Amino acid sequence: MTGPAGTSSWGARAYVPARLTAAAKPWAFLAPLLLFVAAIFVYPVAELLEVSFQEAGTLFDPTRWVGLDNYRLAIDDPLFRRALLNNVTLFICVPVLIVLSAILSALLLDQVRLWKLYRTLIFLPYVISIPVVGVVMSRVLQLDGIVNTGLRNAHVGFLAQDWLGSSQFALWTLMAVIIWKELGFGVVLFLARLLSVDAHLYEAGRVDGAGWWRLLWHVTIPQLRPVMVLYGIVESITMLSWVFAYVYVMTAGGPENSTVVSEYYIYQQVFQSNVLGVGAAAAVILVSVVSVLLVIRFAVERRWGDASAV
């Protein structure tokens, strides 16, 4: 039996299911992974959302539905507002990281003597685990640690401070440690982008009499702009949701709650105070902000396909 064009009608009918099968095949392969992701991420987030609307009771009996009361308790808590303010303060690290990464990557691009060694030394802190960095830096920055001892030996002891024991300096010291650790990632990311830039752009600038700083401003930074935006978003997410280990190991939120961040506040509410509902509400607020940043990050990756994926 043939159709109008002499084609078998059985073949024509079989063509549509074949197209559907081809379209569904990738999803069939992805199904186990999607189920795994749903079990690991979607279910806990859904459970977290449910608990955030329940009574702010104990860990084992959060049963009474209270609506938005937990959110009101969290927002009205001065400690939670202090934690959010500290997270916002940590955002100062982001432009500092971008500027330092751009300058150092441009210097390494010039392949100064021992540049590979410098690149390794800059990147090394990034691959060390945060608890190890926290423990080591706590010893280095304590009142009688290496930093203050070195300052006293250099006859500038007036600069020695209780870097982690003073509410005036603790958060800024924490920020300096975070910058030191995260800088290597930005330098390597920026340098990878610069190595793909046409060298003729720099040669043309030098022929026109441009110095190093002018080349940095007019050639390097425009070429780095997509990676800068992506790196800035990634580090913003880090300042919101990846600083708990620094605080837990180095300061435990002190002194005088000067280094409490939103993650540490959630930890205190859930595991120290057993106020599960308020902790869950604070976690939902944090997850919502981070989710918005993640959406922006993926939009940036789609907008600038030449930026390296993280």
Secondary structure per residue as TSV (DSSP state, phi and psi in degrees):
chain	resnum	aa	ss	phi	psi
A	1	M	-	360.0	129.1
A	2	T	B	-122.9	158.4
A	3	G	-	-90.3	-169.0
A	4	P	T	-60.3	-34.4
A	5	A	T	-97.9	12.7
A	6	G	S	84.1	8.6
A	7	T	-	-90.4	144.0
A	8	S	B	-62.2	130.4
A	9	S	H	-66.9	-28.8
A	10	W	H	-65.4	-40.0
A	11	G	H	-65.7	-38.2
A	12	A	H	-64.9	-40.6
A	13	R	H	-68.9	-32.5
A	14	A	H	-76.3	-16.8
A	15	Y	H	-69.0	-39.6
A	16	V	H	-65.1	-49.1
A	17	P	H	-60.0	-33.5
A	18	A	H	-64.5	-41.1
A	19	R	H	-64.8	-42.2
A	20	L	H	-62.5	-40.2
A	21	T	H	-63.9	-41.8
A	22	A	H	-64.1	-38.1
A	23	A	H	-71.6	-33.2
A	24	A	H	-84.1	-17.1
A	25	K	H	-59.7	-46.0
A	26	P	H	-59.2	-38.4
A	27	W	H	-67.8	-32.0
A	28	A	H	-65.1	-39.7
A	29	F	H	-69.1	-34.3
A	30	L	H	-80.7	-16.2
A	31	A	H	-54.2	-47.3
A	32	P	H	-59.4	-41.4
A	33	L	H	-66.8	-41.0
A	34	L	H	-63.3	-39.5
A	35	L	H	-64.1	-39.4
A	36	F	H	-64.3	-44.9
A	37	V	H	-62.6	-41.4
A	38	A	I	-62.5	-39.6
A	39	A	I	-69.9	-35.9
A	40	I	I	-83.8	-36.0
A	41	F	I	-113.9	-51.7
A	42	V	I	-65.7	-47.9
A	43	Y	H	-61.6	-47.2
A	44	P	H	-60.5	-38.9
A	45	V	H	-65.5	-41.0
A	46	A	H	-63.9	-41.0
A	47	E	H	-65.8	-39.8
A	48	L	H	-61.1	-43.3
A	49	L	H	-62.6	-40.4
A	50	E	H	-65.1	-45.7
A	51	V	H	-64.2	-31.7
A	52	S	T	-65.2	-17.1
A	53	F	T	-100.6	6.0
A	54	Q	B	-101.4	170.9
A	55	E	-	-57.4	138.1
A	56	A	S	-77.9	73.2
A	57	G	-	-110.3	-144.2
A	58	T	-	-85.4	172.7
A	59	L	T	-64.3	-29.0
A	60	F	T	-104.2	-1.3
A	61	D	-	-144.3	58.4
A	62	P	-	-92.8	79.0
A	63	T	-	-107.3	-32.7
A	64	R	S	-83.4	129.8
A	65	W	B	-74.6	125.2
A	66	V	-	-123.9	6.0
A	67	G	T	65.8	-128.0
A	68	L	T	-91.1	10.3
A	69	D	H	-61.1	-39.1
A	70	N	H	-63.8	-37.6
A	71	Y	H	-66.6	-39.3
A	72	R	H	-64.8	-42.2
A	73	L	H	-62.1	-40.9
A	74	A	H	-67.4	-46.6
A	75	I	H	-67.5	-34.5
A	76	D	H	-79.6	-9.8
A	77	D	-	-75.9	119.4
A	78	P	H	-59.1	-31.2
A	79	L	H	-67.7	-38.5
A	80	F	H	-66.8	-40.3
A	81	R	H	-65.4	-36.2
A	82	R	H	-65.4	-40.4
A	83	A	H	-62.8	-43.6
A	84	L	H	-63.8	-39.7
A	85	L	H	-62.6	-39.5
A	86	N	H	-65.1	-38.9
A	87	N	H	-62.0	-41.7
A	88	V	H	-64.1	-39.4
A	89	T	H	-61.9	-37.1
A	90	L	H	-63.3	-21.3
A	91	F	T	-63.1	-17.4
A	92	I	T	-60.4	-27.9
A	93	C	H	-62.8	-29.2
A	94	V	H	-64.9	-54.9
A	95	P	H	-63.0	-33.3
A	96	V	H	-63.0	-44.1
A	97	L	H	-63.1	-41.4
A	98	I	H	-64.2	-45.6
A	99	V	H	-64.6	-48.8
A	100	L	H	-63.7	-39.6
A	101	S	H	-64.2	-40.4
A	102	A	H	-64.8	-45.7
A	103	I	H	-66.8	-46.7
A	104	L	H	-67.3	-38.9
A	105	S	H	-66.1	-36.6
A	106	A	H	-66.2	-38.6
A	107	L	H	-64.8	-42.9
A	108	L	H	-68.1	-30.6
A	109	L	H	-62.5	-30.6
A	110	D	T	-73.0	-5.4
A	111	Q	T	52.9	54.5
A	112	V	-	-62.8	166.1
A	113	R	T	-57.9	134.5
A	114	L	T	63.9	29.9
A	115	W	H	-65.1	-32.0
A	116	K	H	-67.2	-36.7
A	117	L	H	-65.4	-43.6
A	118	Y	H	-61.8	-41.4
A	119	R	H	-61.4	-42.2
A	120	T	H	-65.0	-43.3
A	121	L	H	-65.6	-35.5
A	122	I	H	-71.0	-38.5
A	123	F	H	-80.6	-23.7
A	124	L	H	-55.2	-45.2
A	125	P	H	-59.1	-29.8
A	126	Y	H	-66.0	-30.6
A	127	V	H	-89.5	-5.8
A	128	I	S	-83.2	138.8
A	129	S	-	-64.9	149.6
A	130	I	H	-61.8	-43.4
A	131	P	H	-58.2	-38.3
A	132	V	H	-65.2	-45.3
A	133	V	H	-59.9	-42.6
A	134	G	H	-63.0	-45.1
A	135	V	H	-64.6	-46.1
A	136	V	H	-63.7	-47.5
A	137	M	H	-68.5	-28.1
A	138	S	H	-63.0	-39.7
A	139	R	H	-70.9	-40.1
A	140	V	H	-66.9	-36.6
A	141	L	H	-100.6	4.1
A	142	Q	S	-68.9	172.0
A	143	L	T	-57.2	-38.8
A	144	D	T	-109.9	31.2
A	145	G	S	-82.2	-173.0
A	146	I	H	-63.3	-41.0
A	147	V	H	-62.1	-51.8
A	148	N	H	-67.1	-35.7
A	149	T	H	-63.2	-42.3
A	150	G	H	-63.8	-39.0
A	151	L	H	-64.9	-40.5
A	152	R	H	-67.4	-41.4
A	153	N	H	-65.9	-26.3
A	154	A	T	-87.5	9.2
A	155	H	T	63.5	29.2
A	156	V	-	-125.0	44.7
A	157	G	G	-60.8	-20.5
A	158	F	G	-64.4	-17.8
A	159	L	G	-84.3	-13.3
A	160	A	-	-67.0	134.0
A	161	Q	-	-137.1	162.7
A	162	D	-	-84.4	82.8
A	163	W	T	-60.0	-37.1
A	164	L	T	-105.8	-11.2
A	165	G	T	-99.7	0.3
A	166	S	-	-110.6	130.8
A	167	S	T	-65.5	-18.9
A	168	Q	T	-76.6	-32.7
A	169	F	T	-111.2	-15.9
A	170	A	H	-59.7	-48.5
A	171	L	H	-65.4	-40.6
A	172	W	H	-68.3	-35.1
A	173	T	H	-65.3	-41.3
A	174	L	H	-60.0	-41.6
A	175	M	H	-63.1	-40.1
A	176	A	H	-63.2	-39.4
A	177	V	H	-66.0	-41.9
A	178	I	H	-62.3	-44.0
A	179	I	H	-61.1	-44.8
A	180	W	H	-59.1	-39.8
A	181	K	H	-77.9	-40.1
A	182	E	H	-82.5	-14.4
A	183	L	H	-61.9	-37.4
A	184	G	H	-59.9	-37.5
A	185	F	H	-62.9	-45.0
A	186	G	H	-65.6	-40.8
A	187	V	H	-63.6	-46.3
A	188	V	H	-66.3	-39.3
A	189	L	H	-64.1	-45.8
A	190	F	H	-67.4	-41.2
A	191	L	H	-64.8	-37.9
A	192	A	H	-61.3	-37.8
A	193	R	H	-69.2	-42.0
A	194	L	H	-68.2	-31.1
A	195	L	T	-67.0	-17.9
A	196	S	T	-94.6	-1.1
A	197	V	S	-79.4	140.7
A	198	D	-	-62.3	123.0
A	199	A	H	-63.2	-20.7
A	200	H	H	-64.0	-26.0
A	201	L	H	-63.0	-42.6
A	202	Y	H	-71.9	-38.3
A	203	E	H	-64.0	-40.3
A	204	A	H	-65.1	-38.6
A	205	G	H	-65.0	-40.9
A	206	R	H	-66.8	-37.1
A	207	V	H	-62.2	-36.6
A	208	D	T	-78.5	2.1
A	209	G	T	89.7	14.1
A	210	A	-	-75.2	135.5
A	211	G	-	-84.2	-174.7
A	212	W	H	-63.5	-45.5
A	213	W	H	-67.7	-36.2
A	214	R	H	-68.4	-37.2
A	215	L	H	-63.8	-39.1
A	216	L	I	-61.1	-43.6
A	217	W	I	-76.5	-38.8
A	218	H	I	-99.0	-17.1
A	219	V	I	-118.9	-55.0
A	220	T	I	-64.8	-51.9
A	221	I	H	-64.4	-43.8
A	222	P	H	-58.1	-36.6
A	223	Q	H	-71.1	-27.2
A	224	L	H	-90.2	-7.8
A	225	R	H	-54.0	-46.8
A	226	P	H	-61.1	-41.2
A	227	V	H	-70.2	-34.3
A	228	M	H	-60.6	-45.3
A	229	V	H	-63.0	-45.9
A	230	L	H	-63.0	-45.8
A	231	Y	H	-63.6	-38.6
A	232	G	H	-62.3	-40.6
A	233	I	H	-67.5	-43.9
A	234	V	H	-60.4	-44.6
A	235	E	H	-70.8	-29.8
A	236	S	H	-64.0	-41.3
A	237	I	H	-62.5	-39.9
A	238	T	H	-60.4	-42.9
A	239	M	H	-68.0	-20.7
A	240	L	H	-90.9	-38.6
A	241	S	H	-130.6	8.6
A	242	W	S	-132.5	25.1
A	243	V	-	-110.7	2.5
A	244	F	H	-58.3	-44.6
A	245	A	H	-62.7	-38.6
A	246	Y	H	-59.5	-48.7
A	247	V	H	-66.5	-44.1
A	248	Y	H	-62.9	-41.8
A	249	V	H	-82.0	-40.1
A	250	M	H	-91.0	-38.7
A	251	T	T	-131.4	-16.5
A	252	A	T	53.8	34.8
A	253	G	T	85.0	-11.3
A	254	G	-	-94.8	-172.6
A	255	P	S	-78.2	145.8
A	256	E	T	56.1	39.3
A	257	N	T	60.3	21.8
A	258	S	T	-74.0	-16.3
A	259	T	T	-119.9	15.5
A	260	V	-	-66.7	130.1
A	261	V	-	-117.9	171.8
A	262	S	H	-59.9	-39.2
A	263	E	H	-62.5	-43.4
A	264	Y	H	-69.0	-33.8
A	265	Y	H	-61.9	-44.3
A	266	I	H	-60.9	-43.6
A	267	Y	H	-59.0	-43.7
A	268	Q	I	-63.5	-44.0
A	269	Q	I	-66.4	-40.1
A	270	V	I	-83.3	-48.4
A	271	F	I	-99.9	-19.3
A	272	Q	I	-104.2	-41.6
A	273	S	S	-98.6	-9.8
A	274	N	-	57.2	29.6
A	275	V	-	-99.0	79.7
A	276	L	H	-66.8	-38.2
A	277	G	H	-64.5	-44.5
A	278	V	H	-67.3	-40.5
A	279	G	H	-62.3	-40.5
A	280	A	H	-66.2	-38.8
A	281	A	H	-64.0	-43.7
A	282	A	H	-63.0	-37.2
A	283	A	H	-66.8	-38.0
A	284	V	H	-63.9	-41.3
A	285	I	H	-60.6	-44.3
A	286	L	H	-65.0	-44.8
A	287	V	H	-62.2	-37.0
A	288	S	H	-63.8	-44.7
A	289	V	H	-65.2	-44.0
A	290	V	H	-64.3	-37.4
A	291	S	H	-62.8	-40.2
A	292	V	H	-61.5	-43.2
A	293	L	H	-64.8	-36.2
A	294	L	H	-66.2	-40.6
A	295	V	H	-61.3	-42.8
A	296	I	H	-63.0	-40.6
A	297	R	H	-60.2	-48.0
A	298	F	H	-65.8	-33.9
A	299	A	H	-65.3	-38.4
A	300	V	H	-66.2	-42.2
A	301	E	H	-61.5	-38.4
A	302	R	H	-71.8	-34.8
A	303	R	H	-69.4	-42.3
A	304	W	-	-117.5	86.8
A	305	G	T	-65.8	-17.1
A	306	D	T	-82.1	-8.4
A	307	A	S	-75.7	139.6
A	308	S	-	-68.5	133.6
A	309	A	-	-71.9	144.7
A	310	V	-	-104.9	360.0
